[in-house]
Amino acid sequence: MKRLAYIKAIVGLFAAFLLIQGCKVGEKYQQPDLNLPEKFRGDTLAYFGDTSSISRISWKEFFHDPTLKDLIDSALTYNYDMRTAMKNIDIANKWMRQNRFNYLPEVDATIAGVNKQYRSKEFGSGPSTRWYDRKGTKAPENMFTYTSQFGTEIGFSWEIDIWGKISNAKDQLTAEYLNTQEARNAIQTNLIASVAKGYFNLLMLDAKIEVAKRNLQLNDSTLQMIKLQYAAGEITALAIQQTESQRLLAASLVPELEKDIVLQENALRILIGQMPGEIKRGTSSEHLFAENKDISLGSPVEIVRNRPDVRGAEWSLVAANANANIQQAMRYPSLSLEGVFGVNSMLPKNWFSIPGALLGGIGGNLTAPILKNKKLKIQWEVAKLERDKAEIAFQQTVLEAVSEVSDAVVTVEKLREQLDFARQRVENSDKAVRNANLLFKGGYATYLEVITAQGNALNSDLDLVELRQAHLESYVDLYRSLGGGWR
């Protein structure tokens, strides 16, 4: 009868489990409304088509310079941030794989267990066995053997996932794992942009040195011409002094630019995970990346699918939603099964006496929290608030991403317009220098006009170089802001 009652109790626990299987708690994740526009503000780039998005182009196809691609490839392999991100992915993957085993029971084995307890006369009891009788001695009044057990056993415990705690934990860990991948992708896109900008800066610094040296040669020839006129008594020493000052200004740019080149090379070497040293450059600054008529900006909807930071923010929201479900499930009853099987005896000689020493048992528990000082309720409410925070962060990330693309589009377009004006200014400055020299030789212009023309030409050339660099970087920013670079 007792055995039948025990079986009925176990069956009752399983019946309860089946009854509440359909009562899983929590809310399934749904992407919030992002209120995305149909297109980016400033999407008027006439030289782009309307087919595939720039963001879908791999960085190996977007950049054409072989030297730059080698630098990017080295950075993706040896950069310390990238290597750390890969370790974070491995860690998250380990936790995600471990969670798969939470559906299985936990099994522990006691290889050899010995339990001997002693009591004295004030304990209010006598020896629990006839051990002293068998030994032919009398039990002492103090510290007599009260319990003596020797056992070897295997036990298991299994919590049934009634309310979806384990499945929600799986969703949370999966989201966190995918978030680490998106973090790695975000590091890659930013790293590629940083390497490309650093490389462009090197090219532009080289161009600036060429401008400075070319202007220095022009100043040298002008100074020689003025010295001849001074020797002929046509001008004063003031002309020589002012021309020399203009020459020294151009000459001082060279060591400053050489310093900037070394600093930029060292910065690039850090990005590629190498000690300071020289960086090899390509032979031309033209056609550094793709200018394909069959690519487009895409739509703002693609931001959610392409940008790693946006995707990562959504995975954080998924993880926060799963955690809220877990905290809600913690407030409900839990069903667990436990069992043990092994051998147990009160005397060492009977330790492995079969079947006399066999030990077995199985049980089930349906437990529920009653009074936890509102701890479980507060944890659930805080988890819901954290989920709301994650949703706000996701929406903010999307908003900033769309705005960043719009800024990049406008920057590309307006810098292109500025470049046209800068090229015209350089052509005009070169003409002014030639005319000033001719007029000065003919006595129709002063040395001040020559110096002014040369100074304007130097500034115009340097400004054009800087605008070219800014224009190149704006394309990189546009590529990165659209989510390109991690494929």
N, C-alpha and C positions, 0 to 999 in steps of 0.2 A: 504493500500500500504506500509506504513511504517513497519507494522508488517510482511508483506511478505518479505520485504527487509532484515529485521532482521533475519528471519528464513533462508533466503538464505545465509546470512553471517555465521551463525552457521554451516549450511551444508557444506559451503566452507571450514571451519576450519577442520571439520571431513574428508573431502575429501583430504585435504592436509596431515592430519595425516595418512590416509591410503596409500597415495602416497609415503610417505617417510618411511613407516614401513620397507621396504626392504633395507633401506640405513643405517643400523646400522654400527657404526664406531668401530675401534679397531681391535686388532689381537687376535685370539683365542690362548690360551696357548698351547704350544707344548714343550715337554721335550727336552732340548738341548742334543747334542751328547756328551757323557761322556767319550768315548774312553776307556771303561773298558777292562782289560785283561781277558783272559779265566780262569785263576786261580791265586791264590796268590803266590807271590814269597816265596819259602821255604815250600810249601805245600807238605812236605815229611813225615808227621807223620804216620809212618807205623802202629801204634796202633789204628788209626781211620779208619773207613770204608768209604763207599761212598753212604750212604743212606741219612737220614735226617740230617739237619744242627744242630750244637750245639746251634745256636741262637734261634731255635724253641723250645728248651727245657725250660720249666718254671723253675724259680729259686727254686721252692719247690722240683722239681725232680733233679735239678743239684746238689744241696747241700743235703748231707745225715745226717749231724750232727743235732740232734733235738734241741740242745741248740742254735746253730747258726741260725737255721730257726726261733726259737722264737725271737731272737734278731732282725732279719731282719723284721719279721712281726710287731714287736713293732716300728721299725724305720719307716716303711711305714705308720703306723697309727699316730704316734706322732711327727715325725720329723717336725720341723718348716718350712723348705724349701718345704717339700711335702705339708704341709697344705696351705702355701702361693700359691703354684702352683695350688692347687685345687680351691682356691678363684679366681685366674686369669682365670681359665677355666669357672667358673660361670659368671664372668664379661663378657668374650667374648661371652658366650652363650646368655646373656641378649641382647647384641648389635645385635647379629645375628637374634634373634627372633624379635627384634624391627624393623629390616629392612624389614621384611615380610609385615608390614603394610604400607610401603612407596608406595605400589601400589594403596592404597586406598586414597580417598580424605580426606583432613583435614577439620574438622567440628568444628566451634566455635559458641557459643551461647552468646548473650548479654541479660542477664536476665532483666535488667532495665537500659535504657540509657536516660539520661537527658542532653540536650544541649541548653543552653541559652546564647546568645551573645548580648552584648551591644555596641552601637556606639554613637558618639557625632556628632554635627552639621558639624564639619570639615570633616567628613567621606564622605560627598557629596551625601547623600541619606536620605531617610526618613524611617519610620518604614516599615518592610516587611509585616506586617499584619495590620488588622483593630482592633487590640487588644485594643488600647486606645479608639477608637470610641465606642466599645462595653462597655467599662468601664465608658463611658461618661466623659472622661478626655482628656486633651490635652497632646500630647507627649512632653516631655521636650526636650529642645535643646541639653542637655548634658546627655549621658548615657541612651538613650532610648533603649527599647528592640528591637533588630534588627532581631533576630532569636529565635524561641522557639520551641523545638522539644522534644517529649517524645516517646521512642520506645522500643520494645522488638523484637529480631530477631534471626534467625539462618542463618549462612553463611557457605559456603564451598568453598574450592579451591582445584583443582586437576591438578597436572602436569602430562601430558601423557609422559610415558617413550619412547620417540621416538628413541633416539640414544643409548639406553641401559645404561643410567647412573645408574638407580636403579638396573638393573640386574647385572651390573658390580660391583656395591657396594655390592650386595649380594655375588658375587664370592669373593670379597676382604674380607668381614667379615667372610665368611665361611672358607677361607684360614687362616685367623688370628685365628679363633677359633680352627681349627685343629692344627695350629702351637703351641697354648698354650697346647694342649694335648700332642704334641710331646715334648714340653719343660718339661712337667710333667714326661713323660716317660724317658727322658734323665736324669732328676733328680733321678728317681727311679733306673735306671741302675747304675749310679754313686754311689748312696747311698748304694745299695746292695754290690757293689764292696768295698766301704769304710768299711762297717760293717764287711764283710768277711775278709778283710786284717787286720783290727783291732783285730778281733777274732784270726786269725792265729798268729798275733804278740804276743798276750797273751799266746797262747800255746807254742810258741817258747821261750818266756821269762821264762815261767815255766820250760821248758827243760833246758835252760841255767843255771837257779839256781840249778837244780839237778846236772848238770855237775860241777858247781863251788863247791857245797857242797861235791860231790864225790871226786873231786880233793883235796879239803881241808882235807878230811879224809886221803887220801893217803899221803899228805904232813905231817900230824900229825904223822902217823906211821913211815915215813922216818925220821922225826926229832927225834923221840924217839930212833930210831936205831942209829942215828949219835951221840946222846948224850951218849949212852952207849959206843960207840967206843971212844968218847972223854974222858969219865971217865976211860977207859982202857988205855989211852995214845996213841991210834993208830992214831988219827987225831988231828988237831989243832982247836982252837975256831972259826977260820975263816969258817970252814965247818958248824958249828952251825949257825953262823950269816947269811951265804948265804942261807942255807936251811930255816931259819926263814923268810928271805925276800921273798923267793918263796912262803912260806905259807901265808904271809900277802897279797901278790898279789892276790892269789886265794880268800882269805877272803874278800878283799875289793870289789870283784865283787858282793857279795851277797847284800849288801845295795844298791849298784848302780842299780842292777836289780830289787830289790824291789821297788825302786823309779820309775823306768820305768814302772813297772806293774801298780802302782797306777795311773800314768799319762795316761797310755793307757786305763785303766778302766774308768777314768773320761771322756776321749775323746769319748769312745764308748757310755757312758751314755748321752752325749750331742747329739750324732747322733740319739739315740732312744728317745730324748725329755724328759730326766729325770735328776734329780739332781745327783751330784757325789755320787758314791757308788760302791760296789763290783759287779763284773760281774761273774756269774756262768760259769764254763767251763765243757766241756765234759770230759769223762774219757780217751779218746784216740785221738791221732792226725792222725790216719790212716783212710783211706776211708772217707774223709771229703766231697767228691763230686763224681759225676758220672764219671766212667771210662768205658764207653760203647763202645764196638767194632762196634756197628751198627750206630754210629753217625760220621759226617764228618764236615769239615770246611765250606762246601757249596762253592758257586761261588761268585766272586765279584759283580755279578748282584744282589745277595741277599742283599748286603750292602745297596742298594738304597731302598729296601723294608723293611729292618729290623732295621737299625740304626736310633734311634729317631733324632739325630742331622742332619743326611742327609735328612730324611723326613721333618724335620722342615725347613731346608734350602730351600727345594723345595717348601714348602708351602709359604715361604717368597717370592720366585720368582713368584708364582701364584698371590699372593696379589699385588706385585709390577706391574705385567702385567695388572691386573684389574684396578689398580689406573691410569696407563698410559691411558687406554681406557676411564676412567672417565674424565681425564683432556682433552682428545681430544674431548669428547662429549660436554664439557663445552663451546667449541668454536662455536658450532652450535646452530641454533634457537631452542627455547623451546616453546612448546604448552601447555597452561594451560586453564582450565575452572573455572569460578567463578560464584557463585550464592548466593542469599540472599532471605529469606522469613520471614515475621513477620508483626508486626503492628507498625504504626508510625503516630503521630498526633502533631499538633502545640499547642494544649491545653490539659492539663492533663485530663479534663473530657471526652475527646474523645479518650483517650489512647487505650482502648480496644473496640472501636466502630466498630462492624463487620456488613457489609463488608467495611464501609467507611474508616477505618484506615488500611486496609490490604496493605502490601508492598511486592512486589516480583520483582525479577530481575535475569537474567542470562546473562553471557557474556563469551567471549573467547579471548585469547591473543596469538598471535604468535610473539614472540619477539626474536631478535637476537642481540648479542653484535656487536657494530660497532667499537668503539675506546676505548680500555681499556689500553692504554699505553703499549701495547705488554705484558701485565701481563698474559693473558690467554695462549698466545703462549709460553712464557717462562716457565710457570708452566707445560705445556705439554711436552716441551723439557726436562725440569729437571726430570719429571716423567719417561720419556723414559731412561734417563741416570741412574736413580735409578733402573730401571728394569735391565739395563745392569750390574749394580753393583751387583744386587741380583743374576743374572746368574753366574757371576764370582765367587761370594761367594759360590754358590751351587757347582760349578765345583771344587773349592778349597776344600770344605768340603769332597766331594767324594774322591778326590785325597789323602787327609790326612787320611781318613778312611781306604782306601785300604792299604796305607803305614803302618798305625798303626796295622792292622791285620798281615801284613807281619812281622813287628817287633815282634809282640807277638808270632807268630809261631816259628820264629827262637829262641826267648828267651826260650820258652818251651823246644825246642829240645836241645839246648846247655846247659841249666841248668840241664837237665836230664843226659847229658854226664858228667858234672862237679860233679853231685851227685855220680856217679859211682866211680870217682877218689877219692872223699872225703871219701866215705865209705872204700875204700882200704887204704887210708891214716890213718884213725882211727884204723883200724885193725893192721896196721903196727906199729902205735904209741903205742898201747896197748901191743903188743909183745915186743917192745923196753923197755917199763917201767918194765915189768916182768923180762926180761933178765938183765936189768941194776941192779935191786934189787938183783937178784941171784948172779950176778958177784960181786956186791959190798960186799955182805955177804961173798963171797968166797975170797975176796981180789984181784979180777982181774979187778975191775973197781973203779974209783974214785967217790967221792960224787958229783963232777961237772957233771959227765956223768949221774948220777941219776937225778940230778936237771934238766939238759937239756932234758932228756927223758920225765920227768913229765911236763915240760913247753910245749914241743911239743905236748904231749897228750892233754893238756888243750886247746891249740890253735886249734888242729885238731877237737876236740869235738865241740868247739864253732863254728868253720867254718862249720861243717856239719849241725849243728842246723840252722845257718843262710841260708845255701843253701837250706835246706828243706823249710824254710819259703819263700825264693825267688821263689822256684819252685811252691809252692802252690799259691802264688800271681800271678805268670805268667799264671796259668790256669784261674784265675779270670780275669786277664787282657784280655786274649784271648776271654773268654766268653763275657765280656763287649764290646770289640772292634768289635765283630761280631754282636752286637745288641741284645745280650741276656739279660734277666732280667726284661723286662717290661711286658712280657705276664703273 
